Amino acid sequence: MQERRYTQYKQMDVWLQLCNLASALKVQVLYGTVHGCSISLVRLDTGERLRAVILPRASNWYTFSLNIAEWQHGCTAIVCGTHDSCVNVPVLALDAMRWYESGKMRGIFGTLDSPEFERARRSHYGHNMLVGALMCGRGDAIAKLQSLPDSTRYRIESELRTLHTRRQGRPLVVGPDPLDGRTELSIVS
């Protein structure tokens, strides 16, 4: 059975696509900087050096509690298979092959107050977009939450409280850039 678009990306697929499509994505992967699920890369269009975490979906940023400041993981970007949320770091979505700036969502459903988004909100994809926008504190998301029925609003508020705390279990292995402080940088072409 063919997988749906939303679930087709696995973490290993994201790693492989990042390495194979680095020039098309306008990034350079820095050799020797892999630590668990994180890697350092350089955006060629801006010249910015980023510490990125590799995730199947951008919403996993909240699932793995990477939004919690106390963790101090040092990740300043996300490389993901599909951008299905709103996060406070830049996101490189491999299915669209483009960068999304921090706090921006994919525009396939329009704005949060559009009728298209109201239909999509009931799907897993649309729900993750709304929850991500609420986690970022966007005003349009807060207004959207207040317009929902009480039971739905309470359920989403409970989910937000859970996402603001560290999840139980083994943490995702991410770490600081091992090349910080070194002058030599090897670049994978």
C-alpha positions, 0 to 999 in steps of 0.5 A: 500500500502506498503511503500518504504524503503526510506520513511518507517521510522517515528520518533516514529519508530526510538524511538521504535527501539532504545529502543528495540534494544539498546543491539544489537546496542551496545548503552546504553540509559541514563534514564532521558535525553530525551529533545524533540527529543534528548537523551543521550546515550553511545556507548558501543564499544568506551565508548563515551557518545553522545547527539543524535538527533532522526531523520527519515533520516539523511538528516533531519539534514539539513532540520531542520537546525541542521547544523547551529552553532549559534543554539548551540543545543549540539547534537553530534550524529544522530540516524536515520532510514536510513542514506541518507546523509553525515553529520559532526557528527556520525550517527547510522543508524537503517536500517543497524544497524551500526554506520557511522563516521562523514563525511562518506556516505553509500557505496551502490552506490560506490564513488561519481565519480562512474557510479553507483552513477551517476545513483543514483544521479538523485534519491531523495536518491542520491541527498541527498547524494551529497548535504550532501557531499557538505555541509561537504565540501568534495573535491570529491563532489565539483569536482562532482558538477563542472562536472554537467550541469550548470542548475543542478549546479545552482539549487544545489548551490541555495539549498546549500545557503538555507540549510546554513541559518536557516529555517523558522518556529518552530524549532525542539525541541532538548536540552542540556543534563540534566544530565551534571554536575551530578555524578549519571547516571541512565541507561535504560537496 
